[in-house]
Amino acid sequence: MSDGNKERSSTKLSPSISRKITFFLTILIIFSITVFTLSHAFETVEADGVGVEDVEPMISRVNIENQDGDYNLTLGILDFNSWKAINMTAIELYRGDNLRRRYVFEQDEDLNREFRAEKGPDLTYYQVRDNLTPGDGARDRCEMELTFHFPGGNHDSMKIIVEDHSDNRVESNIGLKSIDSGGEMSIIVVPVALVLTGIVLYKIRQDGSTRMYKG
C-alpha cells in the first residue's frame, strides 16, 4: 500500500513546473488574442477601402547604418488612413540639445513629393516606396518606406517626426552613439502598439467616423 502511494505521489507536478505551464498557457492565450485582434482590425480596414480619422501614424520600423561615415536611414511609416495620408516626415540630428541636421520629406494630397535639407549638408540619396506588397490588402495601402542617405557627423541622438493631413503627429527619439562608431541598428515597434491602434480603428469605424483615401 505504501509503495502504491509513493508511486502515485511521484506523478504530481512540482509547484515550479505548474507555474511554468500556467505562464506558458497565459502567454499562448495573449498571443492568440493579439493575432486575432490585429487580423480583425486589418480585415475591417480592407472591407471599406482604407480610411479612418484621428488615428496617429506610426513609425513601424527603423534601420540606420553607418556606411563608411555616411548614414543610411530607412523608415517604415504606417497609417491606418493609408500612406497617402502622410503629410511630413522629419529627421533631426542632435549633439546634446543642439540641432545640427534636419531632413524633411513632404507629400501633399495630390501626392506631389519633396525631399529637402533644412539644416546641414544635402541628402546624397533619397527614396520613397509605397505599394510595398502588391495584392496584400490593407498593409499594402497603409505602409510606406522612406530612405534618407546623408553625410555622417558627431551626433548622439536622432528625432523622427511624422505628421499626417489630419494634423496627427508622432515622435520617436533614438540614441546614435553606437552608430557613429560604425555598425547598424534596427528597431521594430512592439506589435502590441499595432494591436492597440487596430482596436482604436475598429471602434472608430463602428462609430462611422471615416475619411477615405482610395488606393
C-alpha positions as CSV (number, residue, x, y, z in Angstrom):
1,M,0.0,0.0,0.0
2,S,2.7,2.4,0.9
3,D,4.6,1.7,-2.3
4,G,1.5,2.4,-4.3
5,N,1.1,5.8,-2.5
6,K,4.7,6.7,-3.3
7,E,4.2,5.8,-7.0
8,R,1.1,8.0,-7.3
9,S,2.6,10.9,-5.4
10,S,5.6,10.8,-7.7
11,T,3.4,11.7,-10.7
12,K,2.3,15.0,-9.2
13,L,3.9,18.1,-10.8
14,S,6.0,20.3,-8.6
15,P,4.8,23.9,-7.9
16,S,7.6,25.4,-10.1
17,I,6.6,23.2,-13.1
18,S,2.9,24.1,-12.6
19,R,3.8,27.8,-12.6
20,K,5.8,27.4,-15.8
21,I,3.0,25.6,-17.5
22,T,0.5,28.3,-16.4
23,F,2.8,31.1,-17.6
24,F,3.2,29.4,-21.0
25,L,-0.5,28.9,-21.4
26,T,-1.2,32.6,-20.4
27,I,1.4,33.8,-23.0
28,L,-0.2,31.5,-25.6
29,I,-3.7,32.9,-24.9
30,I,-2.4,36.5,-25.0
31,F,-0.6,35.8,-28.3
32,S,-3.7,34.2,-29.9
33,I,-5.9,37.1,-28.9
34,T,-3.3,39.6,-30.2
35,V,-3.1,37.9,-33.6
36,F,-6.9,37.6,-33.8
37,T,-7.4,41.3,-32.9
38,L,-4.8,42.6,-35.4
39,S,-6.1,40.4,-38.2
40,H,-9.7,41.6,-37.5
41,A,-8.5,45.2,-37.5
42,F,-6.9,44.8,-40.9
43,E,-9.9,43.0,-42.3
44,T,-12.1,45.9,-41.0
45,V,-9.8,48.4,-42.8
46,E,-9.9,46.3,-46.0
47,A,-13.6,45.9,-46.0
48,D,-14.3,49.6,-46.8
49,G,-11.1,50.5,-48.6
50,V,-8.7,52.3,-46.3
51,G,-9.6,55.3,-44.0
52,V,-10.2,56.4,-40.5
53,E,-9.9,59.8,-38.9
54,D,-7.8,60.9,-35.9
55,V,-5.6,57.8,-35.7
56,E,-2.0,58.8,-35.3
57,P,0.6,57.5,-37.8
58,M,3.2,55.1,-36.6
59,I,6.9,54.5,-37.1
60,S,6.7,50.8,-37.7
61,R,10.4,50.1,-38.2
62,V,13.8,51.9,-38.2
63,N,17.0,50.8,-39.8
64,I,20.1,53.0,-39.6
65,E,23.5,52.0,-40.9
66,N,26.9,53.7,-40.9
67,Q,28.3,53.2,-44.4
68,D,31.9,54.5,-44.5
69,G,31.0,57.5,-42.4
70,D,27.6,58.2,-44.1
71,Y,24.2,57.4,-42.6
72,N,21.7,55.3,-44.5
73,L,18.3,55.6,-42.7
74,T,15.3,53.5,-43.8
75,L,11.9,54.1,-42.1
76,G,8.7,52.2,-42.2
77,I,5.7,54.6,-41.7
78,L,2.3,53.1,-41.0
79,D,-1.0,55.0,-41.2
80,F,-4.4,53.2,-41.0
81,N,-5.8,56.0,-43.1
82,S,-3.4,55.0,-45.9
83,W,0.1,56.0,-46.6
84,K,-1.4,58.8,-48.8
85,A,-2.5,60.5,-45.6
86,I,1.2,61.0,-44.5
87,N,2.0,64.7,-44.9
88,M,5.5,65.1,-43.5
89,T,8.4,63.1,-42.0
90,A,11.3,65.0,-40.5
91,I,14.7,63.6,-39.3
92,E,16.5,65.8,-36.8
93,L,20.1,65.0,-35.6
94,Y,21.3,66.4,-32.3
95,R,24.6,66.9,-30.4
96,G,23.3,67.4,-26.9
97,D,20.5,69.9,-27.2
98,N,22.0,71.4,-30.3
99,L,20.0,70.7,-33.5
100,R,22.7,70.1,-36.2
101,R,20.8,68.5,-39.1
102,R,17.1,68.5,-40.3
103,Y,15.9,66.5,-43.3
104,V,12.3,66.6,-44.4
105,F,10.1,64.5,-46.7
106,E,6.7,66.0,-47.6
107,Q,3.8,65.0,-49.8
108,D,0.5,66.8,-50.4
109,E,-2.9,65.2,-51.0
110,D,-2.1,65.1,-54.8
111,L,1.0,63.1,-54.0
112,N,3.4,65.8,-55.1
113,R,6.6,64.8,-53.1
114,E,9.7,66.5,-52.0
115,F,12.9,65.7,-50.0
116,R,15.0,68.6,-48.7
117,A,17.7,69.5,-46.3
118,E,16.5,72.3,-44.0
119,K,19.7,72.3,-41.9
120,G,23.1,70.7,-42.7
121,P,24.5,69.2,-45.9
122,D,22.3,68.0,-48.6
123,L,21.0,64.4,-48.9
124,T,23.2,62.3,-51.1
125,Y,20.4,59.9,-51.9
126,Y,16.7,59.5,-51.0
127,Q,13.8,57.3,-52.0
128,V,10.1,56.7,-51.2
129,R,8.4,53.4,-51.8
130,D,4.7,52.6,-51.4
131,N,2.7,49.6,-52.7
132,L,5.3,47.5,-50.8
133,T,3.4,44.2,-51.0
134,P,1.1,44.3,-54.0
135,G,-2.1,42.3,-53.5
136,D,-1.6,42.1,-49.7
137,G,-4.6,44.1,-48.9
138,A,-4.6,46.6,-46.0
139,R,-0.8,46.5,-45.3
140,D,-0.2,47.3,-49.0
141,R,-2.2,50.5,-48.6
142,C,-1.2,51.6,-45.1
143,E,2.6,51.4,-45.1
144,M,5.3,53.4,-46.9
145,E,9.0,53.2,-46.8
146,L,11.4,56.2,-46.8
147,T,15.2,56.2,-47.3
148,F,17.5,59.1,-46.3
149,H,21.2,58.9,-47.1
150,F,23.3,61.8,-45.8
151,P,26.9,62.6,-44.6
152,G,27.6,61.4,-41.1
153,G,28.8,63.5,-38.2
154,N,29.3,63.8,-34.5
155,H,25.7,63.2,-33.3
156,D,24.4,61.5,-30.2
157,S,20.6,61.4,-30.9
158,M,18.1,61.5,-33.6
159,K,14.4,62.5,-33.5
160,I,11.9,61.2,-36.1
161,I,8.7,63.2,-36.5
162,V,5.7,62.1,-38.6
163,E,2.6,64.1,-39.3
164,D,-0.5,63.3,-41.4
165,H,-3.0,65.5,-43.2
166,S,-5.3,65.5,-40.2
167,D,-2.6,67.1,-38.0
168,N,-1.9,63.9,-36.1
169,R,1.7,63.7,-35.0
170,V,4.1,61.1,-33.6
171,E,7.7,61.5,-32.5
172,S,10.5,59.0,-31.6
173,N,13.9,59.6,-30.2
174,I,16.9,57.3,-30.9
175,G,20.4,57.3,-29.5
176,L,23.2,57.3,-32.1
177,K,26.4,56.8,-30.1
178,S,26.8,53.2,-31.2
179,I,26.2,54.1,-34.9
180,D,28.8,56.9,-35.0
181,S,31.5,54.3,-34.3
182,G,30.3,52.1,-37.1
183,G,27.7,49.3,-37.4
184,E,24.0,49.0,-37.9
185,M,20.9,49.3,-35.7
186,S,17.4,48.1,-36.4
187,I,14.3,48.8,-34.4
188,I,10.9,47.1,-34.9
189,V,7.9,48.6,-33.0
190,V,6.4,46.3,-30.4
191,P,3.4,44.5,-32.0
192,V,1.2,45.5,-29.1
193,A,1.2,49.1,-30.4
194,L,-0.3,47.8,-33.7
195,V,-3.0,45.9,-31.8
196,L,-3.9,49.0,-29.8
197,T,-4.1,51.1,-32.9
198,G,-6.2,48.4,-34.6
199,I,-8.6,48.4,-31.7
200,V,-9.0,52.2,-31.9
201,L,-9.5,51.9,-35.6
202,Y,-12.2,49.3,-35.2
203,K,-14.1,51.3,-32.6
204,I,-13.9,54.5,-34.6
205,R,-15.1,52.7,-37.7
206,Q,-18.0,51.3,-35.7
207,D,-19.0,54.9,-34.9
208,G,-19.0,55.7,-38.6
209,S,-16.2,58.3,-38.5
210,T,-14.2,57.8,-41.7
211,R,-12.2,59.8,-44.2
212,M,-11.3,57.9,-47.3
213,Y,-8.1,57.8,-49.3
214,K,-8.8,55.3,-52.0
215,G,-5.9,53.2,-53.3
